[in-house]
């Protein structure tokens, strides 16, 4: 068995790493397409944050006003309970005025969580659909001097541990074609390399599907065997209990 086959078998049952979702990820084959977008924030987030900020400012102003009122009452010789209540209440409002911001932020975060559940599920499904086989891709670009550069890259699955894998990008071929080369010849060469890459990718996909089918069949066979063992054990236990029960009962008189 080739070393590539060994790594393929080791990656069966693994899931693509979440870092492949990042927009700047260079290890993601373009064949996979862009991942589903992250969920935008809940429409109610901004109003909630604005309400929290308004309540914070209002609470602070009211708290300061109550403290000033209490101090003025005390300075004027007030003997009732109005001034100490005003001072205590104002101090409490001042000390806790930032709480409205935290409450609004917590409520907004909760709404974002519920609002983004569908998007997170779609991104998770996208990751689960990625199969760990080699992809080959061809890229062409025109350099500043008019030279056409042709690259063939291999995206090889690499295990990360914990049942996760990513891809490692490796340049297998790099060709440069001068501007004075015939356009038809360059286009024919690019198409030839592209077709070879597509054929190699399809071959790797078929090899993976063959191994994956055998892997799934082995799992199902093992699960069926476990179920058969449990069923046989339960039947043996019931038979044993029935025999023991009959042995404990006295025989019928003739």
ZAMARGU-4260 file (C-alpha; in steps of 0.2 Angstrom, whole numbers, plus 5000, padded with zeros to 4 digits):
<rodrens>
0) 5000/5000/5000 | 5007/5017/4995 | 5010/5030/5008 | 4996/5041/5001 | 4984/5026/5003
5) 4989/5025/5022 | 4986/5043/5025 | 4969/5042/5016 | 4964/5028/5027 | 4969/5037/5042
10) 4958/5052/5037 | 4942/5042/5034 | 4929/5048/5046 | 4938/5064/5049 | 4930/5081/5047
15) 4937/5097/5039 | 4945/5110/5051 | 4935/5125/5054 | 4949/5136/5048 | 4944/5132/5030
20) 4929/5144/5033 | 4941/5159/5034 | 4941/5170/5019 | 4960/5172/5020 | 4963/5153/5020
25) 4975/5148/5006 | 4974/5130/5010 | 4956/5129/5003 | 4954/5121/4986 | 4944/5133/4974
30) 4934/5117/4969 | 4925/5118/4986 | 4919/5136/4982 | 4916/5149/4995 | 4909/5144/5012
35) 4892/5150/5017 | 4893/5167/5024 | 4892/5171/5042 | 4876/5177/5049 | 4874/5196/5050
40) 4870/5203/5067 | 4852/5203/5072 | 4841/5218/5066 | 4837/5221/5084 | 4855/5222/5090
45) 4858/5241/5086 | 4841/5247/5094 | 4845/5237/5110 | 4862/5244/5111 | 4855/5261/5108
50) 4842/5259/5122 | 4856/5252/5134 | 4866/5268/5131 | 4852/5279/5133 | 4847/5271/5149
55) 4865/5272/5155 | 4866/5291/5152 | 4849/5294/5160 | 4853/5284/5175 | 4869/5293/5178
60) 4861/5310/5176 | 4846/5306/5187 | 4858/5299/5200 | 4869/5315/5200 | 4853/5325/5201
65) 4847/5316/5216 | 4864/5317/5225 | 4864/5336/5222 | 4846/5337/5228 | 4851/5328/5244
70) 4866/5339/5247 | 4856/5355/5245 | 4843/5349/5257 | 4856/5345/5270 | 4864/5361/5268
75) 4847/5370/5270 | 4845/5362/5286 | 4833/5348/5280 | 4828/5336/5295 | 4817/5324/5286
80) 4821/5308/5277 | 4820/5316/5259 | 4838/5320/5258 | 4846/5304/5264 | 4835/5294/5253
85) 4839/5305/5238 | 4858/5303/5242 | 4857/5285/5244 | 4847/5282/5229 | 4857/5294/5218
90) 4873/5285/5224 | 4866/5268/5219 | 4860/5274/5202 | 4878/5281/5199 | 4886/5265/5204
95) 4875/5254/5194 | 4872/5265/5178 | 4884/5254/5167 | 4874/5239/5171 | 4861/5244/5157
100) 4875/5243/5144 | 4879/5225/5150 | 4861/5220/5150 | 4858/5227/5132 | 4874/5218/5126
105) 4869/5202/5134 | 4851/5203/5126 | 4859/5208/5109 | 4871/5193/5110 | 4857/5181/5114
110) 4847/5188/5099 | 4862/5186/5088 | 4864/5168/5093 | 4847/5163/5089 | 4847/5174/5073
115) 4863/5165/5067 | 4859/5147/5071 | 4854/5144/5053 | 4870/5151/5046 | 4880/5141/5058
120) 4871/5125/5053 | 4874/5129/5035 | 4893/5132/5038 | 4894/5116/5048 | 4886/5106/5034
125) 4898/5114/5022 | 4913/5107/5032 | 4905/5090/5034 | 4903/5088/5015 | 4922/5091/5012
130) 4930/5074/5008 | 4948/5071/5012 | 4956/5067/4995 | 4969/5076/4984 | 4963/5090/4973
135) 4973/5096/4958 | 4970/5114/4951 | 4978/5124/4937 | 4980/5143/4938 | 4986/5155/4925
140) 4991/5173/4927 | 4999/5186/4917 | 5015/5194/4924 | 5020/5213/4922 | 5031/5209/4907
145) 5017/5200/4898 | 5024/5183/4902 | 5010/5170/4905 | 5013/5159/4921 | 5005/5142/4922
150) 5004/5133/4939 | 4998/5116/4944 | 4994/5115/4963 | 4990/5099/4973 | 4979/5101/4989
155) 4984/5087/5000 | 4973/5082/5015 | 4983/5083/5031 | 4977/5076/5048 | 4977/5088/5063
160) 4972/5076/5076 | 4956/5076/5085 | 4947/5069/5070 | 4950/5085/5060 | 4960/5088/5044
165) 4965/5102/5032 | 4974/5104/5016 | 4992/5108/5012 | 4995/5117/4995 | 5010/5111/4985
170) 5015/5118/4968 | 5019/5103/4957 | 5022/5113/4941 | 5026/5130/4936 | 5029/5135/4918
175) 5032/5152/4910 | 5027/5156/4892 | 5035/5171/4883 | 5023/5184/4876 | 5030/5180/4858
180) 5024/5162/4859 | 5009/5158/4849 | 4993/5161/4858 | 4985/5144/4851 | 5000/5134/4857
185) 4999/5142/4875 | 4981/5139/4876 | 4982/5121/4870 | 4996/5118/4883 | 4985/5126/4897
190) 4970/5115/4892 | 4981/5100/4892 | 4987/5103/4910 | 4970/5107/4916 | 4962/5091/4909
195) 4976/5081/4917 | 4973/5090/4934 | 4954/5086/4932 | 4958/5068/4928 | 4970/5066/4942
200) 4957/5074/4954 | 4943/5062/4948 | 4955/5047/4950 | 4958/5053/4968 | 4940/5055/4971
205) 4936/5038/4965 | 4950/5030/4976 | 4943/5039/4991 | 4925/5034/4988 | 4931/5016/4986
210) 4940/5017/5003 | 4925/5026/5011 | 4912/5013/5005 | 4923/4999/5012 | 4925/5009/5029
215) 4906/5012/5030 | 4902/4994/5026 | 4914/4988/5040 | 4906/5000/5052 | 4889/4993/5048
220) 4895/4975/5049 | 4902/4978/5066 | 4886/4987/5072 | 4876/4972/5065 | 4887/4959/5074
225) 4886/4969/5090 | 4867/4969/5089 | 4867/4950/5085 | 4877/4947/5100 | 4866/4957/5111
230) 4851/4948/5104 | 4858/4931/5107 | 4864/4936/5125 | 4846/4942/5129 | 4838/4926/5122
235) 4850/4916/5132 | 4847/4925/5148 | 4828/4924/5146 | 4830/4905/5143 | 4841/4903/5158
240) 4828/4912/5169 | 4814/4901/5162 | 4824/4885/5166 | 4829/4891/5184 | 4811/4896/5187
245) 4804/4879/5182 | 4818/4870/5193 | 4812/4880/5208 | 4794/4876/5206 | 4788/4859/5214
250) 4783/4845/5201 | 4764/4843/5199 | 4757/4828/5209 | 4751/4814/5198
</rodrens>
